[in-house]
Amino acid sequence: MQSWNLLSIVTFFPLLGALFILISPQQEKEISERNSKSLALWTSIITFLVSLLLLYGFDSGDPSYQFYERIEIANGLMTYQMGVDGISILFVMLTTFLMPFCILASWNSVKDRVHSFMISFLVLETLIIGTFCSLDIILFYLFFESVLIPMFIIIGVWGGERKVYSAFKFFLYTLLGSVLMLAAIIFLYTSTGSTELIIISENFDTKSSSQYFLWLAFFCSFAVKLPMWPVHTWLPDAHVEAPTSGSVILAAVLLKMGGYGFLRFSLPLFPEASHYFAPFIFTLSLIAIIYTSLVAYVQEDIKKLIAYSSVAHMGFVTLGIFTFSTQGIEGSIYQMLSHGLISAALFFCVGIIYDRLHTRKIKDYGGLVSIMPNFAVFFMLFTMANVALPGTSGFVGEFLTVIAAFSISKIVAFFAATGVILSAVYGLFLYKNVVFGKITNETIELLNDLSVREKIILFPLAVLIIFFGIFPSPVLDLISESSNNLVAILDLQITHNNVSGVK
């Protein structure tokens, strides 16, 4: 399988589906839209099935890049170089798994420009997968930045009342952060004579003082994408105005590109700078965990509450990464996977009730448990997972992260643990006011419970959240060698630099 170019197939097959939708013959509007939705759905399903071959053929005991592909472009100026390790394959699988559900969730809710909507999502899938698979820094940058275009269109065209403002705010925040990263990439190329990540890792002088400035340049981009406090303010606006599927893919996958960037670039390329700025990261992470949890509690909009909770959960991710321990890095990766599933499920739930009542205000709900009992059960599970209840996937990542932080600093671990308590406060507040209580809105009494399509969306997510909460070993086994290898590289480079300094 290693020679089948599976990575290219998985990456660009959604783009092929988008092309077919674009050139498909125009028929009656209803038939044409149904064909576009069907084609997009089958394209995303086939992409997921092919990605399962990646997972099947992946050797979890090998920390090196697998399914490697390399083609020189522009006389060797850059390369089309793709590969996955235990870290990146996890995010590829998360992307391909969620995309069919995003298409299903928008089946009835998107009524205008259906063809363009489906094309945007398939193009977005290609760009996201390409970001996680790229082993050339220029190629990575192209994929990483191009993700902004379809997401900008999805928010700006199919969003809510303030969609244009939110789309531009999202675009400008993420673009401005990445301008500095582009300057750093150019510097790395001039220093090493290559754009290939593997060669740069071998040839870049980790003792050079320039790594501190380069680290900051990459940090500006990844911090905005994650997002970290205080550059997180674009996220609540983007979530509130984005359509349901846009919110799902934004929270579940796009935010993970920032955490992935720290793991793939910041730590291995700039080890001393990463250690130097670790206290700074811990401070920002703790502020994110505590402050945004408190902000989430006072929100009146369901989507905004979940959006702020995402910032808090991403605080655990950066906290775990910069402990520089296997346990912390594995915890942060597990947290990203878990948050991808849980946040997707929560936004799907919000979309389900929004499609019925066309409001996201918490005060407009109440008493749903007697009208939509199946919805209440699913929403309860996803809410409990979001507050890291033991037995759900949300517990595993946060537990590993806090334990790793405890080995670094008991004070840091203590304040991080308060985030778990605060998440229970706003999570239970949300569930109580939406699901329980008296029915104050007469329209609620006319609502129907979950449809078959909605159950198809929520049930697999519920199964995985419970399964990975009880049996985390499949994921931990998949990422362990890559995590150990990353920690070994960090220790080796720091030791080498210290010895060189002594001499």
LOFIBA-257892 format. One record per residue (C-alpha): residue in three letters; x, y, z. Coordinates in steps of 0.1 Angstrom, whole numbers, plus 5000, padded with zeros to 4 digits. Each point is the difference from the previous one (the first is absolute). Layout:
[atom "ALA", [X, Y, Z]]
...
//
This chain:
[atom "MET", [5000, 5000, 5000]]
[atom "GLN", [5029, 5023, 5006]]
[atom "SER", [5005, 5004, 4962]]
[atom "TRP", [4964, 5006, 4991]]
[atom "ASN", [5001, 5038, 5004]]
[atom "LEU", [4971, 4997, 5024]]
[atom "LEU", [5008, 5034, 5015]]
[atom "SER", [4995, 5018, 4967]]
[atom "ILE", [4968, 4980, 4993]]
[atom "VAL", [4986, 5009, 5034]]
[atom "THR", [5011, 5036, 4997]]
[atom "PHE", [4987, 5008, 4965]]
[atom "PHE", [4970, 4977, 4996]]
[atom "PRO", [4977, 5026, 5016]]
[atom "LEU", [5013, 5025, 4975]]
[atom "LEU", [4990, 4976, 4972]]
[atom "GLY", [4965, 4998, 5015]]
[atom "ALA", [4998, 5038, 5001]]
[atom "LEU", [5010, 5001, 4963]]
[atom "PHE", [4973, 4975, 4991]]
[atom "ILE", [4974, 5022, 5018]]
[atom "LEU", [5013, 5030, 4982]]
[atom "ILE", [4997, 4985, 4965]]
[atom "SER", [4969, 4980, 5006]]
[atom "PRO", [4972, 5008, 4976]]
[atom "GLN", [4974, 5025, 5012]]
[atom "GLN", [4965, 4985, 5005]]
[atom "GLU", [4969, 5011, 5019]]
[atom "LYS", [5011, 5017, 5032]]
[atom "GLU", [4987, 4974, 5024]]
[atom "ILE", [5016, 4971, 4980]]
[atom "SER", [5032, 5018, 4995]]
[atom "GLU", [5004, 5009, 5037]]
[atom "ARG", [4992, 4964, 5010]]
[atom "ASN", [5026, 4987, 4976]]
[atom "SER", [5026, 5025, 5014]]
[atom "LYS", [4993, 4989, 5036]]
[atom "SER", [5001, 4963, 4991]]
[atom "LEU", [5033, 5004, 4980]]
[atom "ALA", [5016, 5019, 5029]]
[atom "LEU", [4988, 4974, 5025]]
[atom "TRP", [5013, 4971, 4981]]
[atom "THR", [5033, 5018, 4993]]
[atom "SER", [5005, 5005, 5037]]
[atom "ILE", [4991, 4965, 5009]]
[atom "ILE", [5023, 4985, 4974]]
[atom "THR", [5028, 5023, 5013]]
[atom "PHE", [4994, 4987, 5035]]
[atom "LEU", [5001, 4963, 4988]]
[atom "VAL", [5033, 5006, 4981]]
[atom "SER", [5014, 5017, 5031]]
[atom "LEU", [4992, 4968, 5019]]
[atom "LEU", [5026, 4983, 4978]]
[atom "LEU", [5025, 5025, 5013]]
[atom "LEU", [4991, 4990, 5036]]
[atom "TYR", [5001, 4963, 4991]]
[atom "GLY", [5034, 5002, 4983]]
[atom "PHE", [5016, 5023, 5026]]
[atom "ASP", [5027, 4985, 5022]]
[atom "SER", [4995, 5015, 5035]]
[atom "GLY", [5034, 4987, 5011]]
[atom "ASP", [5018, 5021, 4974]]
[atom "PRO", [5005, 5037, 5010]]
[atom "SER", [5011, 5011, 4966]]
[atom "TYR", [4978, 5014, 4972]]
[atom "GLN", [4981, 4974, 4982]]
[atom "PHE", [4982, 4999, 4966]]
[atom "TYR", [5028, 5023, 4989]]
[atom "GLU", [4997, 5019, 4966]]
[atom "ARG", [5024, 5024, 4985]]
[atom "ILE", [5000, 5019, 4967]]
[atom "GLU", [5023, 5030, 4992]]
[atom "ILE", [4982, 5032, 4989]]
[atom "ALA", [5015, 5030, 4982]]
[atom "ASN", [5034, 4985, 4995]]
[atom "GLY", [5003, 4990, 5036]]
[atom "LEU", [4991, 5034, 5014]]
[atom "MET", [4973, 4981, 5020]]
[atom "THR", [4987, 4965, 5002]]
[atom "TYR", [4966, 4983, 5001]]
[atom "GLN", [5009, 4979, 5030]]
[atom "MET", [4974, 4982, 5020]]
[atom "GLY", [5001, 4975, 5029]]
[atom "VAL", [4983, 4992, 5033]]
[atom "ASP", [5011, 4989, 5034]]
[atom "GLY", [4980, 4990, 5030]]
[atom "ILE", [4990, 5036, 5008]]
[atom "SER", [4989, 5012, 4965]]
[atom "ILE", [4981, 4968, 4990]]
[atom "LEU", [4978, 5005, 5030]]
[atom "PHE", [4989, 5035, 4987]]
[atom "VAL", [4996, 4987, 4965]]
[atom "MET", [4976, 4973, 5013]]
[atom "LEU", [4981, 5025, 5021]]
[atom "THR", [4995, 5022, 4969]]
[atom "THR", [4988, 4973, 4977]]
[atom "PHE", [4978, 4985, 5027]]
[atom "LEU", [4981, 5033, 5007]]
[atom "MET", [4996, 5013, 4965]]
[atom "PRO", [4971, 4976, 4990]]
[atom "PHE", [4981, 5011, 5031]]
[atom "CYS", [5005, 5036, 4991]]
[atom "ILE", [4985, 4994, 4966]]
[atom "LEU", [4971, 4981, 5016]]
[atom "ALA", [4994, 5028, 5025]]
[atom "SER", [4997, 5026, 4973]]
[atom "TRP", [4976, 4978, 4979]]
[atom "ASN", [4969, 5020, 5008]]
[atom "SER", [5013, 5031, 5017]]
[atom "VAL", [5019, 5014, 4970]]
[atom "LYS", [4975, 5011, 4974]]
[atom "ASP", [5019, 5026, 4980]]
[atom "ARG", [5030, 4994, 4976]]
[atom "VAL", [5001, 4964, 5010]]
[atom "HIS", [5025, 4991, 4973]]
[atom "SER", [5025, 5027, 5012]]
[atom "PHE", [4995, 4989, 5036]]
[atom "MET", [5009, 4963, 4992]]
[atom "ILE", [5029, 5011, 4978]]
[atom "SER", [5014, 5022, 5029]]
[atom "PHE", [4998, 4971, 5025]]
[atom "LEU", [5018, 4976, 4977]]
[atom "VAL", [5027, 5025, 4991]]
[atom "LEU", [5004, 5007, 5037]]
[atom "GLU", [5004, 4962, 5007]]
[atom "THR", [5029, 4998, 4975]]
[atom "LEU", [5018, 5030, 5015]]
[atom "ILE", [4996, 4988, 5035]]
[atom "ILE", [5014, 4965, 4992]]
[atom "GLY", [5028, 5015, 4980]]
[atom "THR", [5010, 5022, 5030]]
[atom "PHE", [5004, 4969, 5023]]
[atom "CYS", [5019, 4980, 4974]]
[atom "SER", [5024, 5026, 4986]]
[atom "LEU", [5037, 4995, 5007]]
[atom "ASP", [5012, 5030, 4980]]
[atom "ILE", [4997, 5033, 5018]]
[atom "ILE", [4989, 5020, 4969]]
[atom "LEU", [4974, 4973, 4992]]
[atom "PHE", [4988, 5000, 5036]]
[atom "TYR", [4997, 5038, 4999]]
[atom "LEU", [4979, 4999, 4968]]
[atom "PHE", [4976, 4974, 5014]]
[atom "PHE", [4999, 5017, 5034]]
[atom "GLU", [4991, 5034, 4987]]
[atom "SER", [4978, 4989, 4972]]
[atom "VAL", [4976, 4985, 5026]]
[atom "LEU", [4990, 5036, 5007]]
[atom "ILE", [4984, 5004, 4966]]
[atom "PRO", [4972, 4974, 5000]]
[atom "MET", [4994, 5006, 5038]]
[atom "PHE", [4997, 5037, 4993]]
[atom "ILE", [4975, 4993, 4972]]
[atom "ILE", [4980, 4975, 5022]]
[atom "ILE", [4996, 5026, 5028]]
[atom "GLY", [4996, 5030, 4978]]
[atom "VAL", [4974, 4985, 4976]]
[atom "TRP", [4980, 4976, 5022]]
[atom "GLY", [5005, 5016, 5034]]
[atom "GLY", [4976, 5020, 5022]]
[atom "GLU", [4992, 5036, 5002]]
[atom "ARG", [5036, 5012, 5008]]
[atom "LYS", [5015, 4975, 4976]]
[atom "VAL", [5021, 5026, 4980]]
[atom "TYR", [5015, 5015, 5031]]
[atom "SER", [5008, 4966, 5015]]
[atom "ALA", [5015, 4987, 4968]]
[atom "PHE", [5023, 5029, 4996]]
[atom "LYS", [5010, 4999, 5036]]
[atom "PHE", [5009, 4963, 4997]]
[atom "PHE", [5019, 5006, 4968]]
[atom "LEU", [5020, 5030, 5012]]
[atom "TYR", [5010, 4985, 5034]]
[atom "THR", [5013, 4968, 4985]]
[atom "LEU", [5016, 5016, 4969]]
[atom "LEU", [5019, 5026, 5020]]
[atom "GLY", [5013, 4974, 5024]]
[atom "SER", [5013, 4980, 4971]]
[atom "VAL", [5019, 5028, 4983]]
[atom "LEU", [5027, 4997, 5026]]
[atom "MET", [5001, 4962, 4995]]
[atom "LEU", [5006, 5006, 4963]]
[atom "ALA", [5030, 5022, 5009]]
[atom "ALA", [5013, 4973, 5023]]
[atom "ILE", [4996, 4974, 4973]]
[atom "ILE", [5020, 5021, 4975]]
[atom "PHE", [5028, 5004, 5027]]
[atom "LEU", [5001, 4962, 5005]]
[atom "TYR", [5003, 4995, 4962]]
[atom "THR", [5029, 5025, 4997]]
[atom "SER", [5017, 4984, 5031]]
[atom "THR", [4998, 4964, 4989]]
[atom "GLY", [4995, 5002, 4963]]
[atom "SER", [4970, 4978, 5001]]
[atom "THR", [4962, 5001, 5006]]
[atom "GLU", [4998, 4963, 5010]]
[atom "LEU", [4992, 4996, 5037]]
[atom "ILE", [5022, 4970, 5004]]
[atom "ILE", [5031, 5018, 4986]]
[atom "ILE", [4992, 5032, 5019]]
[atom "SER", [4998, 4979, 5033]]
[atom "GLU", [5034, 4985, 4993]]
[atom "ASN", [5018, 5032, 4988]]
[atom "PHE", [4986, 5029, 5019]]
[atom "ASP", [5023, 5012, 5027]]
[atom "THR", [4980, 4996, 5032]]
[atom "LYS", [5027, 5019, 5020]]
[atom "SER", [4993, 5032, 4979]]
[atom "SER", [4984, 5028, 5019]]
[atom "SER", [4977, 5006, 4969]]
[atom "GLN", [4979, 4970, 5012]]
[atom "TYR", [4984, 5023, 5026]]
[atom "PHE", [4987, 5024, 4974]]
[atom "LEU", [4990, 4971, 4977]]
[atom "TRP", [4981, 4984, 5028]]
[atom "LEU", [4981, 5032, 5006]]
[atom "ALA", [4992, 5003, 4963]]
[atom "PHE", [4985, 4964, 4999]]
[atom "PHE", [4983, 5006, 5034]]
[atom "CYS", [4981, 5030, 4986]]
[atom "SER", [4984, 4979, 4973]]
[atom "PHE", [4993, 4968, 5021]]
[atom "ALA", [4987, 5020, 5030]]
[atom "VAL", [4974, 5018, 4979]]
[atom "LYS", [4989, 4967, 4983]]
[atom "LEU", [4997, 4981, 5033]]
[atom "PRO", [4989, 5026, 5013]]
[atom "MET", [5018, 5010, 5032]]
[atom "TRP", [4991, 5029, 5022]]
[atom "PRO", [5000, 5029, 4993]]
[atom "VAL", [4998, 4995, 4962]]
[atom "HIS", [4969, 4979, 5003]]
[atom "THR", [4973, 5026, 4995]]
[atom "TRP", [4994, 4991, 4963]]
[atom "LEU", [4988, 4965, 5010]]
[atom "PRO", [4967, 5008, 5018]]
[atom "ASP", [4989, 5023, 4972]]
[atom "ALA", [5009, 4974, 4974]]
[atom "HIS", [4982, 4972, 5018]]
[atom "VAL", [4968, 5020, 5006]]
[atom "GLU", [4997, 5012, 4964]]
[atom "ALA", [5012, 4968, 4982]]
[atom "PRO", [4975, 4974, 4989]]
[atom "THR", [4999, 4968, 5021]]
[atom "SER", [5024, 4980, 4978]]
[atom "GLY", [5024, 5030, 4999]]
[atom "SER", [5000, 5002, 5038]]
[atom "VAL", [5007, 4962, 5002]]
[atom "ILE", [5029, 5000, 4977]]
[atom "LEU", [5014, 5032, 5014]]
[atom "ALA", [5000, 4987, 5036]]
[atom "ALA", [5007, 4964, 4994]]
[atom "VAL", [5028, 5002, 4974]]
[atom "LEU", [5012, 5036, 4991]]
[atom "LEU", [5009, 5008, 5036]]
[atom "LYS", [5022, 4969, 5002]]
[atom "MET", [5022, 5014, 4972]]
[atom "GLY", [5015, 5024, 5026]]
[atom "GLY", [5008, 4972, 5025]]
[atom "TYR", [5014, 4978, 4972]]
[atom "GLY", [5022, 5029, 4989]]
[atom "PHE", [5016, 5002, 5034]]
[atom "LEU", [5007, 4963, 5000]]
[atom "ARG", [5013, 4998, 4964]]
[atom "PHE", [5020, 5033, 4999]]
[atom "SER", [5005, 5020, 5032]]
[atom "LEU", [5012, 4972, 5023]]
[atom "PRO", [5024, 4980, 4977]]
[atom "LEU", [5014, 5029, 4980]]
[atom "PHE", [5004, 5025, 5029]]
[atom "PRO", [5005, 4979, 5032]]
[atom "GLU", [5019, 5026, 5021]]
[atom "ALA", [4975, 5027, 4991]]
[atom "SER", [4971, 4977, 5008]]
[atom "HIS", [5015, 4994, 5035]]
[atom "TYR", [5007, 5037, 5005]]
[atom "PHE", [4965, 5010, 4992]]
[atom "ALA", [4983, 4971, 5018]]
[atom "PRO", [4991, 5022, 5031]]
[atom "PHE", [4984, 5025, 4977]]
[atom "ILE", [4979, 4972, 4984]]
[atom "PHE", [4990, 4987, 5034]]
[atom "THR", [4988, 5035, 5010]]
[atom "LEU", [4979, 5004, 4968]]
[atom "SER", [4987, 4965, 5003]]
[atom "LEU", [4988, 5005, 5036]]
[atom "ILE", [4984, 5033, 4992]]
[atom "ALA", [4982, 4983, 4971]]
[atom "ILE", [4988, 4971, 5022]]
[atom "ILE", [4987, 5022, 5028]]
[atom "TYR", [4990, 5033, 4984]]
[atom "THR", [4982, 4986, 4969]]
[atom "SER", [4982, 4975, 5022]]
[atom "LEU", [4986, 5028, 5021]]
[atom "VAL", [4991, 5019, 4968]]
[atom "ALA", [4982, 4969, 4987]]
[atom "TYR", [4979, 4999, 5031]]
[atom "VAL", [4985, 5034, 4994]]
[atom "GLN", [4991, 4995, 4963]]
[atom "GLU", [4964, 5002, 4989]]
[atom "ASP", [5007, 4984, 4966]]
[atom "ILE", [5005, 4962, 5000]]
[atom "LYS", [5025, 5001, 4971]]
[atom "LYS", [5020, 5027, 5018]]
[atom "LEU", [5001, 4980, 5032]]
[atom "ILE", [5014, 4969, 4981]]
[atom "ALA", [5024, 5022, 4981]]
[atom "TYR", [5015, 5015, 5032]]
[atom "SER", [5002, 4965, 5014]]
[atom "SER", [5021, 4990, 4970]]
[atom "VAL", [5025, 5027, 5009]]
[atom "ALA", [5002, 4986, 5035]]
[atom "HIS", [5005, 4965, 4988]]
[atom "MET", [5027, 5011, 4976]]
[atom "GLY", [5018, 5014, 5030]]
[atom "PHE", [5005, 4964, 5012]]
[atom "VAL", [5015, 4992, 4966]]
[atom "THR", [5028, 5027, 5002]]
[atom "LEU", [5006, 4992, 5036]]
[atom "GLY", [5006, 4963, 4992]]
[atom "ILE", [5022, 5007, 4970]]
[atom "PHE", [5024, 5023, 5019]]
[atom "THR", [5006, 4976, 5029]]
[atom "PHE", [5023, 4983, 4975]]
[atom "SER", [4991, 4966, 5014]]
[atom "THR", [4986, 4970, 4983]]
[atom "GLN", [4971, 5000, 5023]]
[atom "GLY", [4992, 5037, 4994]]
[atom "ILE", [5004, 4998, 4962]]
[atom "GLU", [4978, 4968, 4998]]
[atom "GLY", [4975, 5017, 5023]]
[atom "SER", [4999, 5031, 4977]]
[atom "ILE", [4995, 4979, 4969]]
[atom "TYR", [4973, 4979, 5016]]
[atom "GLN", [4983, 5032, 5012]]
[atom "MET", [5000, 5013, 4964]]
[atom "LEU", [4985, 4968, 4987]]
[atom "SER", [4974, 4999, 5028]]
[atom "HIS", [4991, 5037, 4996]]
[atom "GLY", [4996, 4994, 4963]]
[atom "LEU", [4973, 4974, 5006]]
[atom "ILE", [4983, 5017, 5029]]
[atom "SER", [4999, 5035, 4986]]
[atom "ALA", [4987, 4986, 4967]]
[atom "ALA", [4972, 4982, 5019]]
[atom "LEU", [4991, 5030, 5020]]
[atom "PHE", [4998, 5023, 4969]]
[atom "PHE", [4980, 4974, 4982]]
[atom "CYS", [4975, 5000, 5030]]
[atom "VAL", [4998, 5038, 4999]]
[atom "GLY", [4993, 4998, 4962]]
[atom "ILE", [4972, 4975, 5006]]
[atom "ILE", [4981, 5022, 5024]]
[atom "TYR", [5008, 5031, 4980]]
[atom "ASP", [4985, 4986, 4969]]
[atom "ARG", [4968, 4995, 5019]]
[atom "LEU", [4997, 5032, 5020]]
[atom "HIS", [5024, 5023, 4981]]
[atom "THR", [5015, 5014, 5032]]
[atom "ARG", [5031, 4993, 5020]]
[atom "LYS", [4991, 5020, 5031]]
[atom "ILE", [5001, 4978, 5031]]
[atom "LYS", [4970, 5018, 5015]]
[atom "ASP", [4978, 4989, 4970]]
[atom "TYR", [5003, 4964, 5010]]
[atom "GLY", [4991, 4978, 5030]]
[atom "GLY", [4981, 4969, 5005]]
[atom "LEU", [5014, 4982, 4969]]
[atom "VAL", [5003, 4967, 5020]]
[atom "SER", [4962, 4994, 4998]]
[atom "ILE", [4997, 5009, 4963]]
[atom "MET", [5033, 4987, 4986]]
[atom "PRO", [5012, 4972, 5024]]
[atom "ASN", [5024, 4984, 4975]]
[atom "PHE", [5016, 5034, 4994]]
[atom "ALA", [5003, 5005, 5037]]
[atom "VAL", [5019, 4968, 5005]]
[atom "PHE", [5025, 5007, 4972]]
[atom "PHE", [5005, 5036, 5012]]
[atom "MET", [5005, 4988, 5036]]
[atom "LEU", [5028, 4976, 4988]]
[atom "PHE", [5018, 5026, 4980]]
[atom "THR", [4997, 5026, 5028]]
[atom "MET", [5014, 4976, 5025]]
[atom "ALA", [5029, 4992, 4976]]
[atom "ASN", [5006, 5037, 4996]]
[atom "VAL", [5004, 5004, 5038]]
[atom "ALA", [5025, 4970, 5000]]
[atom "LEU", [4978, 4975, 5018]]
[atom "PRO", [5019, 4967, 5006]]
[atom "GLY", [4990, 4974, 4975]]
[atom "THR", [4999, 5025, 4972]]
[atom "SER", [5029, 5009, 4976]]
[atom "GLY", [5001, 5035, 5015]]
[atom "PHE", [5013, 4987, 5033]]
[atom "VAL", [5030, 4982, 4986]]
[atom "GLY", [5017, 5029, 4983]]
[atom "GLU", [4995, 5025, 5028]]
[atom "PHE", [5011, 4975, 5026]]
[atom "LEU", [5032, 4992, 4982]]
[atom "THR", [5007, 5037, 4995]]
[atom "VAL", [4994, 5010, 5037]]
[atom "ILE", [5022, 4970, 5012]]
[atom "ALA", [5028, 5012, 4976]]
[atom "ALA", [4996, 5036, 5012]]
[atom "PHE", [5002, 4987, 5036]]
[atom "SER", [5035, 4986, 4994]]
[atom "ILE", [5011, 5035, 4988]]
[atom "SER", [4982, 5022, 5025]]
[atom "LYS", [4974, 4992, 5026]]
[atom "ILE", [4986, 5036, 4998]]
[atom "VAL", [4995, 4997, 4962]]
[atom "ALA", [4983, 4967, 5005]]
[atom "PHE", [4977, 5014, 5027]]
[atom "PHE", [4988, 5029, 4979]]
[atom "ALA", [4996, 4977, 4969]]
[atom "ALA", [4979, 4977, 5021]]
[atom "THR", [4976, 5029, 5009]]
[atom "GLY", [4991, 5001, 4963]]
[atom "VAL", [4985, 4965, 5004]]
[atom "ILE", [4978, 5014, 5028]]
[atom "LEU", [4990, 5031, 4980]]
[atom "SER", [4991, 4979, 4970]]
[atom "ALA", [4976, 4981, 5021]]
[atom "VAL", [4984, 5033, 5012]]
[atom "TYR", [4993, 5014, 4965]]
[atom "GLY", [4993, 4965, 4985]]
[atom "LEU", [4973, 4992, 5026]]
[atom "PHE", [4986, 5035, 4998]]
[atom "LEU", [4995, 4996, 4963]]
[atom "TYR", [4985, 4966, 5002]]
[atom "LYS", [4976, 5009, 5029]]
[atom "ASN", [4987, 5031, 4982]]
[atom "VAL", [4996, 4984, 4966]]
[atom "VAL", [4987, 4965, 5009]]
[atom "PHE", [4984, 5003, 5034]]
[atom "GLY", [4975, 5024, 5016]]
[atom "LYS", [4966, 5012, 4989]]
[atom "ILE", [4991, 5005, 4964]]
[atom "THR", [4997, 5038, 4997]]
[atom "ASN", [5000, 5000, 4962]]
[atom "GLU", [4968, 4986, 4986]]
[atom "THR", [5018, 4991, 4967]]
[atom "ILE", [5021, 4974, 5018]]
[atom "GLU", [4969, 4979, 5005]]
[atom "LEU", [4996, 4996, 4962]]
[atom "LEU", [5036, 4987, 4994]]
[atom "ASN", [5008, 4966, 4987]]
[atom "ASP", [5027, 4978, 5015]]
[atom "LEU", [5031, 4989, 4981]]
[atom "SER", [4995, 4989, 4965]]
[atom "VAL", [5018, 4969, 4985]]
[atom "ARG", [5025, 5022, 4983]]
[atom "GLU", [5008, 5018, 5032]]
[atom "LYS", [5004, 4968, 5019]]
[atom "ILE", [5024, 4988, 4973]]
[atom "ILE", [5021, 5031, 5007]]
[atom "LEU", [5000, 4998, 5038]]
[atom "PHE", [5002, 4963, 5007]]
[atom "PRO", [5035, 4993, 4986]]
[atom "LEU", [5014, 5030, 5018]]
[atom "ALA", [4984, 4988, 5033]]
[atom "VAL", [5015, 4965, 4995]]
[atom "LEU", [5035, 5013, 4994]]
[atom "ILE", [4999, 5025, 5029]]
[atom "ILE", [4991, 4971, 5024]]
[atom "PHE", [5023, 4975, 4983]]
[atom "PHE", [5031, 5023, 5002]]
[atom "GLY", [4990, 5009, 5035]]
[atom "ILE", [5001, 4964, 5012]]
[atom "PHE", [5027, 4987, 4976]]
[atom "PRO", [5026, 5027, 4993]]
[atom "SER", [5027, 4975, 4991]]
[atom "PRO", [4992, 4998, 4962]]
[atom "VAL", [5008, 5038, 4996]]
[atom "LEU", [5028, 5000, 5025]]
[atom "ASP", [5017, 4970, 4983]]
[atom "LEU", [4997, 5018, 4967]]
[atom "ILE", [5017, 5032, 5011]]
[atom "SER", [5024, 4986, 5027]]
[atom "GLU", [5030, 4995, 4977]]
[atom "SER", [4997, 5033, 4983]]
[atom "SER", [4996, 5018, 5034]]
[atom "ASN", [5030, 4981, 5014]]
[atom "ASN", [5020, 5009, 4970]]
[atom "LEU", [4991, 5037, 5003]]
[atom "VAL", [5010, 5000, 5037]]
[atom "ALA", [5032, 4982, 4991]]
[atom "ILE", [5009, 5026, 4974]]
[atom "LEU", [4993, 5028, 5024]]
[atom "ASP", [5022, 4984, 5027]]
[atom "LEU", [5028, 4993, 4976]]
[atom "GLN", [5001, 5035, 4986]]
[atom "ILE", [4999, 5017, 5034]]
[atom "THR", [5027, 4977, 5013]]
[atom "HIS", [5021, 5005, 4969]]
[atom "ASN", [4997, 5038, 5003]]
[atom "ASN", [5008, 5000, 5037]]
[atom "VAL", [5032, 4978, 4994]]
[atom "SER", [5010, 5023, 4972]]
[atom "GLY", [4995, 5030, 5022]]
[atom "VAL", [5022, 4985, 5027]]
[atom "LYS", [5028, 4993, 4976]]
//
